[in-house]
Amino acid sequence: MNRAGVYAAAVALLAFLCGASCIREDRSDCPEPGYRVTFYYPGNGDTDIFPEKIDHLLLYVYDAAGDLVDSRSLSRQALALFQGVSLDLAPGDYTLVSWANAAEYSTVLHPQTLDRAGLYQSQWLAGETMENFDSLYYAAKTVTVESYGPQTERLDFVSAHIDLEVYLAGYGTVPSWSVGGQGILEIDPVPVGYDFRLNLQPEHSVLLPVWSSDTDSDVLSYRVHLLRFSSYTDMVLRVRGTDGGVRAEISLAEFLLENGIRVEGVNEVTVPVYILFRDNGYSVSIERWDTVPVDPLSGA
């Protein structure tokens, strides 16, 4: 055999051995996967603001039968290096599901199958009082991997939460039974999670948030992330007095309607609720009580 023939045979043998090594379970010496997924989130506009909103990401990959074949957990540091991930997938159809910022208040159950997988509020699962949700974002896409060659898909995220800010002015002395302001404001009924298709779970519970700091010492401030709700939500904001009785009760749906707040079709939404207590009741507004007049609602 001449030199050219020997060289060709050596190359063919090397290619076979490399390919054979990738059949083994240990794929550390395999070529870099050619299927890449990048991440994108435009907020309420057209410009990507993914790095501003996302601190951590969970990615689940399901085959055509709905069985989990891969999962990844990506930190903020990893996402800063590359806003995406490389996957080693055989040709076929897959469903990609991703949750972003599912950390302190979120737990994923039954991720092995797409139809059973769900994300739940962690305190509710533990039988404890819910105080908040994570600022969740979600993405899902059905894709087809054509070959082992280079291929890139973009996974577009949507917001899976709504920000609610409640400010109580003139409430008076915080009762001794309230720790950190918890128990004064109730939000009820609150869905406790999602399935992996972003449908709300059927279970509901009461959310008792802890107050946030405010420069005005006479104001109790609550900043809460809630799972997405519609303009027709049946959630109620309930403020309890020092005796534990109901001091104010506000229908969130009515508040949205009266103040022209749209929550559908918008990613980044903040609902501000300002409640001013007076001797004869209370008033509710979308603006601070010291900047615009407010129309009192009946209350005791």
C-alpha positions in Angstrom: 0.0 0.0 0.0 1.4 3.4 -0.9 1.7 6.3 1.5 -1.6 7.9 0.4 -3.4 4.6 1.0 -1.9 4.2 4.5 -2.8 7.8 5.4 -6.5 7.3 4.3 -6.8 4.1 6.2 -5.4 5.7 9.3 -7.9 8.6 9.1 -10.8 6.2 8.5 -9.7 4.1 11.6 -9.4 7.2 13.7 -12.9 8.4 12.7 -14.4 5.0 13.5 -12.7 4.9 16.9 -13.9 8.4 17.8 -17.4 7.6 16.7 -17.4 4.3 18.7 -16.2 6.1 21.8 -19.3 8.3 21.7 -21.6 5.3 21.9 -20.5 4.7 25.4 -22.3 6.2 28.4 -19.2 8.3 29.2 -19.3 10.9 26.5 -16.6 13.2 27.9 -14.4 12.7 24.8 -17.2 13.2 22.3 -17.3 16.3 20.0 -19.1 19.4 21.3 -22.9 19.0 20.7 -24.1 20.9 17.6 -27.6 21.7 18.9 -27.8 25.1 20.7 -30.7 26.9 22.4 -30.5 30.6 23.0 -32.7 32.6 25.4 -34.6 35.8 24.7 -37.0 38.0 26.7 -38.2 41.4 25.3 -40.4 42.5 28.2 -43.0 44.9 26.9 -40.9 46.0 23.9 -38.7 44.5 21.1 -35.3 44.7 22.8 -33.9 41.8 24.7 -33.8 42.5 28.4 -33.1 38.9 29.5 -29.9 39.7 31.5 -31.8 42.4 33.5 -34.6 40.0 34.6 -33.1 36.5 34.8 -31.0 35.3 37.7 -31.3 31.5 37.3 -32.8 29.2 34.8 -34.1 25.6 34.8 -34.4 23.8 31.4 -36.2 20.5 30.8 -36.1 18.6 27.5 -38.8 16.0 26.7 -38.9 13.6 23.8 -42.0 13.0 21.6 -43.5 10.7 24.2 -43.3 13.3 26.9 -40.4 11.7 28.8 -37.6 13.7 30.3 -34.3 13.2 28.4 -32.2 16.1 29.7 -32.4 18.9 32.2 -30.1 21.8 33.0 -29.7 24.4 35.8 -28.0 27.6 34.7 -26.7 30.2 37.1 -26.5 34.0 36.4 -22.8 33.6 36.0 -23.2 30.9 33.4 -25.8 32.9 31.5 -23.5 35.9 31.5 -20.9 33.8 29.6 -23.4 32.4 27.1 -27.1 33.3 27.0 -28.0 29.8 26.0 -27.0 26.1 26.3 -25.6 23.4 24.1 -27.5 20.1 24.0 -26.6 16.6 22.8 -29.8 15.4 21.2 -30.4 12.7 18.6 -32.6 13.7 15.6 -36.2 13.8 16.5 -39.0 15.9 18.0 -38.7 17.5 21.5 -40.5 19.9 23.8 -38.3 22.4 25.7 -39.7 23.9 28.9 -37.9 26.4 31.0 -38.6 28.3 34.2 -36.5 31.3 35.2 -36.0 32.6 38.7 -37.6 29.5 40.2 -35.6 29.6 43.4 -36.6 30.6 46.9 -40.4 30.0 46.7 -40.6 27.4 43.9 -40.4 23.6 43.8 -40.7 21.4 40.7 -42.6 18.1 41.2 -42.7 15.1 38.9 -40.4 16.5 36.2 -39.9 13.0 34.7 -43.0 13.3 32.5 -44.3 16.4 30.8 -48.0 15.7 31.6 -47.3 15.3 35.4 -44.7 18.0 35.9 -45.7 21.0 37.9 -44.2 24.0 39.7 -45.5 24.8 43.1 -45.1 27.4 45.9 -42.6 25.7 48.3 -44.2 26.9 51.5 -47.6 25.6 50.5 -46.1 22.2 49.7 -44.5 22.2 53.2 -47.9 23.0 54.9 -46.6 26.5 55.8 -48.1 30.0 55.3 -47.4 31.4 51.9 -45.7 34.8 52.0 -44.6 35.4 48.4 -43.8 33.9 45.0 -40.6 34.1 42.9 -40.5 36.6 39.9 -41.1 33.7 37.5 -40.6 33.7 33.7 -41.5 30.8 31.4 -40.7 29.5 28.0 -41.8 26.4 26.0 -41.3 25.3 22.4 -41.7 22.1 20.4 -38.6 21.7 18.2 -37.3 19.2 15.6 -33.6 18.2 15.7 -32.7 17.5 12.1 -29.2 16.1 12.5 -26.2 16.1 14.7 -24.8 19.1 12.8 -25.0 22.7 13.9 -28.5 23.9 14.6 -29.8 26.8 16.8 -33.2 27.5 18.3 -34.3 30.6 20.2 -36.5 30.1 23.3 -38.7 33.1 23.9 -39.7 33.8 27.5 -42.9 35.4 28.8 -43.6 36.7 32.3 -45.2 34.2 34.6 -45.9 36.7 37.4 -47.6 40.0 38.2 -46.2 42.4 40.7 -48.6 43.7 43.3 -47.7 46.6 45.6 -50.0 47.5 48.5 -49.4 50.5 50.7 -51.4 51.1 53.9 -51.3 54.6 55.4 -52.9 55.6 58.6 -53.2 52.0 59.8 -52.0 52.8 63.3 -50.2 50.7 65.7 -49.1 47.3 64.4 -50.7 44.6 66.5 -48.5 42.5 68.7 -49.7 39.3 67.0 -48.2 40.4 63.7 -44.6 39.5 63.0 -43.0 41.6 60.2 -46.5 42.8 59.3 -47.6 39.3 58.4 -51.3 38.7 58.9 -52.4 42.3 58.4 -52.8 41.9 54.7 -54.4 38.8 53.2 -54.7 37.9 49.5 -57.2 35.2 48.9 -57.8 32.9 47.0 -54.3 32.6 45.4 -53.4 29.8 42.9 -50.4 27.8 44.2 -48.6 26.8 41.0 -48.5 26.0 37.3 -48.3 22.9 35.2 -45.6 22.7 32.6 -47.9 24.3 30.0 -48.4 27.4 32.1 -51.9 26.4 33.2 -52.7 27.4 36.8 -52.9 24.5 39.2 -56.5 24.0 40.6 -55.4 24.3 44.3 -55.7 27.7 46.0 -54.6 29.1 49.4 -54.3 32.4 51.3 -51.1 34.5 50.9 -49.9 36.5 53.9 -47.1 38.7 52.8 -44.5 40.3 55.0 -44.1 44.1 54.8 -41.2 45.8 53.0 -39.4 48.8 54.3 -40.6 52.3 53.5 -39.2 55.8 54.1 -42.5 56.9 55.5 -42.8 55.3 59.0 -46.6 55.6 58.9 -46.9 53.5 55.8 -46.9 49.7 55.7 -45.6 48.5 52.3 -46.1 45.1 50.7 -44.4 44.1 47.5 -45.6 40.7 46.2 -45.1 38.6 43.1 -48.3 36.7 42.2 -48.8 34.1 39.5 -50.5 35.5 36.4 -54.2 36.3 36.9 -56.9 37.7 34.6 -58.8 40.9 34.8 -61.7 38.8 36.1 -59.8 37.3 39.0 -61.8 36.5 42.2 -58.8 37.5 44.4 -59.6 39.8 47.3 -57.3 42.1 49.3 -58.3 41.9 52.9 -56.8 44.1 55.7 -57.2 43.0 59.3 -57.4 45.5 62.2 -55.7 45.2 65.5 -58.5 43.0 66.8 -58.1 40.6 63.9 -61.4 41.7 62.3 -61.7 42.8 58.7 -60.9 46.5 58.4 -60.9 46.7 54.6 -61.8 44.4 51.7 -61.1 45.2 48.1 -62.0 43.1 45.0 -58.9 43.0 42.8 -61.0 42.6 39.7 -63.1 45.8 40.5 -59.9 47.7 41.3 -58.4 46.8 37.9 -61.6 47.7 36.1 -62.0 51.1 37.8 -58.4 52.1 37.3 -58.1 50.8 33.7 -55.2 48.4 34.5 -54.6 45.8 31.8 -52.9 42.6 32.8 -53.6 40.5 29.7 -51.1 40.6 26.8 -48.5 42.5 28.8 -45.3 40.9 30.2 -44.2 43.4 32.8 -47.2 44.5 35.0 -47.2 46.2 38.4 -50.5 46.8 40.2 -50.1 49.5 42.8 -52.9 49.8 45.5 -52.8 52.7 47.9 -55.1 52.4 50.9 -55.6 55.4 53.3 -57.4 54.7 56.6 -59.5 57.4 58.1 -61.7 57.6 61.2 -64.8 56.9 59.1 -63.4 54.2 56.8 -60.8 54.1 54.1 -60.1 55.2 50.6 -58.4 53.3 47.7 -56.4 54.7 44.8 -53.9 53.7 42.1 -51.9 56.8 43.0 -50.3 58.0 46.3 -52.9 59.7 48.5 -50.7 62.8 48.8 -50.5 63.4 45.0 -54.1 63.0 43.7 -57.6 63.0 45.2 -59.1 59.6 46.0 -62.6 58.4 45.9 -63.6 56.7 49.2 -65.0 53.2 49.1 -67.3 52.0 51.8 -65.4 50.4 54.6 -65.2 50.1 58.4 
